[in-house]
Amino acid sequence: MEDKGLQTLSQLIKDYCGLRYADRLSTLKEKISEHVSRLGLSYWEYCRYLEETPGEWDALVDLLTINETYFYREENQLNHCCYDILPTMKKYIHRPLRIWCAACSTGEEPYTIAMLLHETGLFLPGAVEIIATDIDKKVLEKAQKGWYNKAAFSFRRIPAHLLEKYFSDVDGGYQINYSIKRMVKFKQLNLLDQKKAAEIGEVDVIFCRNVLIYFDHDTTTQVINSLTQNLIHGGYLFLGHAESITEGNLGMNKINSDKSIYYRKD
Ligand SMILES: C[S@@+](CC[C@H](N)C(=O)[O-])C[C@H]1O[C@@H](n2cnc3c(N)ncnc32)[C@H](O)[C@@H]1O
C-alpha cells in the first residue's frame, strides 16, 4: 500500500517537473518521509494534498531537487563560449546578446558567465542580458542575494584574482559585486512548462547543464525541443559533460571542438 502511494507520487512528480523517481522509490521516501509524516498523511493522501494545496509543489520541489553547483564549473566550456563564440556573435547581432541559463540553481553559473564576459572587456553594460531560471524558489532567493558562505562548495574552482576582483567581504561571507549582479535577471521557470518557456523569448545561447541527467529520455527530448524553440538560427546550446542529445539531434548540430562540445541550431 505504501509502495503504491509512493509510486503514484513518483508519477505525479515526473509529470510535473520531469524528475525520475519511479526506479528509486527508497530515495524518494528518504527525501520526503519527514515532511509527509509531519503533515500526518499517508503517501496516498499526500498525492491529493499536493494537487489541492497552493504552494505545496514548491515545498516538495525544494525537497527533491539536487542543487549542487559552483563557480567556474566545466570552465573550458564557459571560456570557449565567452571568449570565442559570443564576441563573434556580437559582430553580427546588432542588439544586446541574450543568454539563458535554464537550470541556474543558486546562481554560480550565470554569475560566472557574467564575470567572464566582463573580463573580455568587449561587453559594455547593457550589451548582454543573462536570464537565469530554475524551478526551485528557495535557490532563486539565494541566487538573487548573491551572497555566499566562504566555506561553501561554490568557491572550489574560482581563480583567486577573480574572487578578489568581483566579490566583497560582507557579514563573514562573499557578496558578488553590483557590476556583475545587475547583468543577471532571475526568474522561476519549470522546464516542462512550454508556455512559460516561450515567454523567455528569443535567445542567442542556452546553458542547460547538469539537469537533464535527472530526466528520462522522453522528458529530455521534450525539454530540448521546447528550449530550442527559443534559440535563434545559428544559436548555441551547451549541456553538461554527462549529457547529450541524440534522436536526429532535434535540429541541432553537434560541434566537437578541441575546447568543448556543444550544439548549434542550423
Ligand atoms: C545540479 S543543479 C545544476 C546547476 C547548474 N546548471 C550547474 O551546472 O552547476 C540542477 C538544477 O536543476 C533544477 N531543476 C530540476 N528540475 C527542473 C525543472 N523541471 N525545471 C527547472 N529547473 C529544474 C534544480 O532545482 C537544480 O537547481
The ligand as a MOL file (V3000), in Angstrom:
LIG
                    3D

  0  0  0     0  0            999 V3000
M  V30 BEGIN CTAB
M  V30 COUNTS 27 29 0 0 0
M  V30 BEGIN ATOM
M  V30 1 C 22.6230 20.1510 -10.2470 0
M  V30 2 S 21.8630 21.7200 -10.4610 0 CHG=1
M  V30 3 C 22.7570 22.3610 -11.8370 0
M  V30 4 C 23.0580 23.8220 -11.6860 0
M  V30 5 C 23.9220 24.4240 -12.8070 0
M  V30 6 N 23.2580 24.3610 -14.0790 0
M  V30 7 C 25.2610 23.7550 -12.8750 0
M  V30 8 O 25.5230 23.0260 -13.8500 0
M  V30 9 O 26.0950 23.9400 -11.9750 0 CHG=-1
M  V30 10 C 20.3010 21.2480 -11.1840 0
M  V30 11 C 19.2260 22.3120 -11.0540 0
M  V30 12 O 18.1320 21.9590 -11.9060 0
M  V30 13 C 16.9510 22.4130 -11.2930 0
M  V30 14 N 15.7900 21.6920 -11.8730 0
M  V30 15 C 15.4010 20.4060 -11.6950 0
M  V30 16 N 14.2760 20.1490 -12.3750 0
M  V30 17 C 13.9360 21.2910 -13.0130 0
M  V30 18 C 12.8550 21.6500 -13.8600 0
M  V30 19 N 11.8910 20.7990 -14.2080 0
M  V30 20 N 12.7990 22.9170 -14.3200 0
M  V30 21 C 13.7840 23.8230 -13.9770 0
M  V30 22 N 14.8160 23.5400 -13.1720 0
M  V30 23 C 14.8950 22.2800 -12.6920 0
M  V30 24 C 17.1600 22.1200 -9.8220 0
M  V30 25 O 16.3230 22.9060 -8.9930 0
M  V30 26 C 18.6530 22.4440 -9.6490 0
M  V30 27 O 18.8400 23.7280 -9.1390 0
M  V30 END ATOM
M  V30 BEGIN BOND
M  V30 1 1 1 2
M  V30 2 1 2 3
M  V30 3 1 2 10
M  V30 4 1 3 4
M  V30 5 1 4 5
M  V30 6 1 5 6
M  V30 7 1 5 7
M  V30 8 2 7 8
M  V30 9 1 7 9
M  V30 10 1 10 11
M  V30 11 1 11 12
M  V30 12 1 11 26
M  V30 13 1 12 13
M  V30 14 1 13 14
M  V30 15 1 13 24
M  V30 16 1 14 15
M  V30 17 1 14 23
M  V30 18 2 15 16
M  V30 19 1 16 17
M  V30 20 1 17 18
M  V30 21 2 17 23
M  V30 22 1 18 19
M  V30 23 2 18 20
M  V30 24 1 20 21
M  V30 25 2 21 22
M  V30 26 1 22 23
M  V30 27 1 24 25
M  V30 28 1 24 26
M  V30 29 1 26 27
M  V30 END BOND
M  V30 END CTAB
M  END
